[in-house]
Amino acid sequence: MSPLPGSTRLDSETANRLLVTAVANVRRDYPVHWTKLIHSPADLVPHRTLHPVFAGSYDWHSCVHQTWLAARLLRLDPGLPAADEARSVLTELITPENCSTEAAFFSTDAGKYWERPYGWAWLLTLDAELADSPWSVAPLAQVLRDRWLTWIRDARLPIRVGTHTNTAFATSLVLDAAQRRGDTELTEACTSAALRWHLDDVGYGGFEPDAADFLSPALAEADLMRRVLDSSEFGLWLSAFLPDLADDRWTTLREPVIVDDPSDPLGSHLAGLVLSRAWAWRSIAAALPPSHQFIPLAQQAADAHSRLGWDYVFGYGYAAEHWLGTFAAYLELGSLDR
């Protein structure tokens, strides 16, 4: 079977398998992972009461990006065998009433920080994906866009971790969504933050990976900066940020991490790290000026990570399957059409 548009290896059979998994995930209410601050027993209400659109797939942000996965696959290949069921489920969940309930939560003090920045970024990515579809999350997207702008304009420092609070990855998602939407205000805010946080970064010296990482702090930062600098500027920036990238010191970044148990929650994170490193290396190689010394290195690292990353997507239980398919699809398709 031929790959989907923009992909090199995501054929229709695999895409349908991802779609079936995504639909099952967004419908599945339990197990659920709550991360809310509870003030009294009155706050102990079913998750779907507060979040009628995004209560499935273990946690809110995973449900958002599994919904994105379903919508993206439906747009690129509307004839997939599972497409009719997927459209039915999205129509059932993404209603004006349900989206208004979600928006009402995020308009309160309880929603002022919750799921920021990772969940917010995926929601705005989903909103951009749904632009020409029968579905809309506009009421919620408007609340989170405004919340995002208020936050990022005042965010003096980034968060350089390999998990959900990483600001570079989330800002990359929002920047892509803003550009697809033609939202210059949001684009400018994200670009300004990226330059404020990272333009002067030199001589990166972190230790990667941590056991819980599903993002590389170094590569997520580089993947953001290639979006806001032209090719020659980015080449100079990367050479200053990781001047010793070809040395043995960074073998741990160039070669895929060993994942001992992909069914373990932290093991699934490391499986996701392999996938996210693959797309970062690939994008970095494409963004560098043609003669840059790190292009072969980045291409080789991208190929090694991509080959291995797909091995973890299916067959390792709900801890992995409630979210890893999104990262596999993002590796192949990105958040924007190529």
C-alpha positions in Angstrom: 0.0 0.0 0.0 1.3 3.5 -0.8 2.1 5.9 2.0 -0.3 8.7 2.9 0.5 12.1 1.5 3.5 13.6 3.1 4.6 10.3 4.7 7.4 8.0 3.8 6.2 4.8 5.5 2.7 5.4 7.0 0.6 3.3 4.6 -3.2 3.0 4.7 -3.1 -0.3 6.6 -1.0 1.2 9.4 -3.0 4.4 9.3 -6.2 2.5 9.8 -4.7 0.6 12.7 -3.8 4.0 14.3 -7.2 5.3 13.6 -8.9 2.3 15.2 -6.7 2.7 18.3 -7.3 6.4 18.6 -11.1 5.9 18.4 -11.0 3.3 21.1 -8.8 5.5 23.2 -11.0 8.6 23.1 -14.0 6.5 24.1 -12.3 4.8 27.0 -13.0 6.5 30.3 -11.0 4.3 32.6 -8.4 4.0 33.7 -8.1 7.8 34.1 -5.3 9.9 35.5 -6.4 12.9 37.4 -4.0 15.8 38.2 -6.5 18.3 39.5 -6.3 20.1 42.9 -9.3 19.0 44.9 -10.7 21.4 47.5 -13.7 19.4 48.8 -15.7 16.2 48.1 -17.9 18.3 45.8 -15.0 18.5 43.4 -14.9 14.7 43.0 -17.1 14.4 39.9 -16.7 12.1 37.0 -14.0 13.3 34.6 -16.4 13.4 31.7 -18.7 15.8 33.6 -16.0 18.5 33.4 -14.5 17.3 30.1 -17.2 15.8 27.9 -15.0 16.0 24.8 -11.7 14.9 26.2 -12.3 12.5 29.1 -10.9 9.4 27.4 -7.4 8.1 26.5 -6.1 8.0 30.2 -5.6 11.8 30.5 -6.8 15.0 29.0 -3.8 15.9 26.9 -3.6 12.4 25.4 -7.3 12.5 24.5 -6.8 15.8 22.8 -3.9 14.6 20.7 -5.5 11.2 19.9 -8.5 13.3 18.6 -6.0 15.2 16.5 -4.6 11.9 15.2 -8.1 10.8 14.2 -8.9 14.1 12.5 -5.6 14.2 10.7 -5.9 10.7 9.4 -9.4 11.3 8.2 -8.4 14.4 6.3 -5.5 12.7 4.6 -7.3 9.5 3.8 -11.1 9.8 4.2 -11.6 6.3 2.8 -9.9 4.3 5.5 -12.0 1.3 6.6 -12.5 2.8 10.1 -13.3 6.2 8.8 -17.1 6.0 9.2 -16.9 5.0 12.9 -14.3 7.6 13.5 -16.5 10.4 12.0 -19.4 9.1 14.1 -17.4 9.3 17.3 -16.0 12.8 16.6 -19.5 14.0 15.8 -20.7 12.5 19.1 -18.0 14.1 21.2 -17.2 17.4 19.5 -20.5 19.2 19.9 -21.1 23.0 20.7 -22.5 22.1 24.1 -19.6 19.8 25.0 -17.0 22.3 23.8 -18.7 25.1 25.8 -18.5 22.9 28.9 -14.8 22.4 28.3 -14.3 26.1 27.7 -16.2 27.0 30.9 -13.7 24.9 33.0 -10.7 26.6 31.4 -12.2 30.0 32.0 -12.2 29.5 35.8 -9.3 29.7 38.1 -9.1 25.9 38.1 -8.2 26.0 34.4 -5.8 28.9 34.5 -2.7 26.7 34.7 -4.0 23.1 34.2 -2.5 21.3 31.3 -0.2 24.2 30.4 1.7 24.1 28.1 1.5 20.6 26.6 -2.3 20.1 26.6 -3.0 23.7 25.5 -0.6 23.3 22.6 -2.2 20.1 21.4 -5.6 21.7 21.7 -4.6 24.6 19.5 -3.0 22.1 17.1 -6.3 20.2 17.0 -8.2 23.4 16.4 -6.0 24.2 13.4 -6.4 20.6 12.0 -10.2 21.0 12.3 -10.3 24.3 10.3 -11.9 22.8 7.2 -13.7 19.9 8.9 -17.3 19.4 10.1 -16.1 19.7 13.7 -15.1 22.7 15.7 -13.5 23.2 19.1 -13.6 27.0 18.7 -15.0 28.0 22.1 -12.3 26.1 23.9 -9.6 27.1 21.5 -10.4 30.8 22.0 -10.1 30.5 25.8 -6.8 28.7 25.5 -5.4 31.0 22.8 -6.0 33.9 25.1 -4.6 32.1 28.1 -1.5 31.2 26.1 -0.9 34.7 25.0 -1.2 36.0 28.5 1.2 33.4 29.8 3.9 33.4 27.0 4.2 37.2 26.8 5.3 37.2 30.5 7.2 33.9 30.5 10.8 35.1 31.2 12.3 31.7 31.5 11.8 28.4 29.6 11.3 25.0 31.1 14.0 22.6 29.8 12.8 19.2 30.6 12.0 16.1 28.6 8.3 15.8 29.7 5.0 17.7 29.5 6.1 21.0 30.8 8.8 21.5 28.1 8.2 24.9 26.7 10.1 24.5 23.4 8.0 21.6 22.1 4.7 23.2 23.1 5.7 26.5 21.5 6.6 24.7 18.3 3.2 23.2 18.1 1.4 26.4 18.8 3.6 28.3 16.3 2.7 25.8 13.6 -1.0 26.1 14.5 -0.9 29.9 14.5 0.7 30.0 11.1 -1.8 27.6 9.6 -4.6 29.7 11.1 -3.0 32.9 9.8 -2.9 34.2 13.4 -0.1 36.8 13.3 -0.5 37.9 16.9 0.0 34.3 18.2 2.8 33.7 15.7 4.7 36.8 16.8 4.2 36.0 20.5 5.7 32.5 20.1 8.5 33.8 17.9 9.4 36.5 20.4 9.4 33.9 23.3 11.6 31.5 21.4 14.2 34.2 20.7 14.0 35.5 24.3 14.5 32.1 25.8 17.0 30.5 23.5 18.8 32.9 21.0 21.8 33.3 23.3 22.1 29.6 24.4 25.6 28.3 23.8 27.5 25.2 24.8 24.6 23.0 25.9 25.8 20.7 28.7 22.8 18.8 29.8 22.7 15.0 30.6 20.2 13.2 28.4 18.1 11.2 28.6 16.3 11.0 32.0 14.2 7.9 32.6 11.0 9.8 32.2 11.9 11.7 29.0 9.7 11.5 25.9 11.3 14.7 24.5 15.0 15.7 24.2 15.4 19.1 25.8 18.3 19.9 23.4 16.6 18.7 20.2 13.2 20.2 21.1 14.9 23.5 21.6 16.7 23.2 18.3 13.5 22.2 16.6 11.9 25.4 17.8 14.8 27.6 16.8 14.8 26.3 13.2 11.3 27.6 13.0 12.2 31.2 14.0 15.6 31.6 12.3 16.5 31.5 8.6 18.8 28.6 7.5 22.1 30.4 7.8 21.1 31.9 11.2 20.0 28.5 12.4 23.3 26.9 11.2 25.3 29.4 13.2 23.0 29.0 16.2 23.3 25.2 16.3 27.0 25.3 15.9 27.2 27.5 19.0 24.6 25.6 20.9 26.1 22.1 20.4 29.6 22.8 19.1 30.8 19.3 20.0 27.8 17.5 18.6 30.0 15.0 16.7 32.1 14.1 19.7 31.6 10.9 21.8 30.0 13.1 24.5 26.8 13.2 22.4 26.6 9.6 21.3 23.8 9.4 23.8 21.9 12.0 21.7 22.8 10.6 18.3 21.9 7.0 19.0 18.5 5.7 20.0 18.0 5.1 23.7 17.5 1.4 24.8 13.9 0.8 25.9 13.8 -2.1 28.3 10.1 -2.4 28.8 7.8 -0.3 26.5 4.7 -1.5 28.5 6.0 0.3 31.6 4.7 3.9 31.8 8.2 5.3 31.9 9.3 2.8 29.3 6.7 4.1 27.0 8.0 7.6 27.5 11.4 6.4 26.3 9.7 4.8 23.3 8.2 8.2 22.6 11.6 9.8 23.0 12.9 7.6 20.1 10.1 8.9 17.9 10.4 12.6 18.9 14.1 12.6 18.4 13.6 11.1 14.9 11.4 14.0 13.8 13.6 16.6 15.5 16.8 15.2 13.8 15.0 15.1 10.5 13.8 18.6 10.7 17.1 19.9 11.9 18.9 18.3 8.9 16.4 19.8 6.5 16.7 23.3 8.1 20.5 23.6 8.1 22.3 25.4 5.2 23.5 22.9 2.5 27.2 22.8 3.5 26.7 22.5 7.3 28.9 20.0 8.9 26.1 18.5 11.0 23.8 17.5 8.2 25.1 13.9 7.6 25.1 13.4 11.4 21.5 14.6 11.8 20.3 12.5 8.8 21.9 9.4 10.2 20.5 10.0 13.6 17.0 10.6 12.2 17.1 7.4 10.2 18.3 5.3 13.1 15.6 6.7 15.4 12.9 6.4 12.8 13.6 2.7 12.1 13.4 1.8 15.8 10.6 4.1 16.9 7.9 2.3 15.0 8.7 -1.0 16.8 7.1 0.4 20.0 3.8 1.8 18.6 1.6 -1.3 18.9 1.4 -4.3 21.2 2.6 -2.9 24.5 -0.7 -2.3 26.3 -2.6 0.8 27.2 0.2 2.6 28.9 1.9 2.9 25.5 -1.0 2.7 23.1 -3.1 5.5 24.6 -0.6 8.1 23.2 2.3 6.7 21.2 0.4 6.5 17.9 0.2 10.3 17.9 4.0 10.6 18.0 4.4 8.0 15.2 2.0 9.9 13.0 3.6 13.2 13.9 6.9 11.8 12.8 5.5 10.9 9.4 3.1 13.7 8.8 4.0 16.6 11.1 1.2 19.0 12.2 1.1 20.8 8.8 0.8 19.4 5.3 4.2 19.3 3.6 
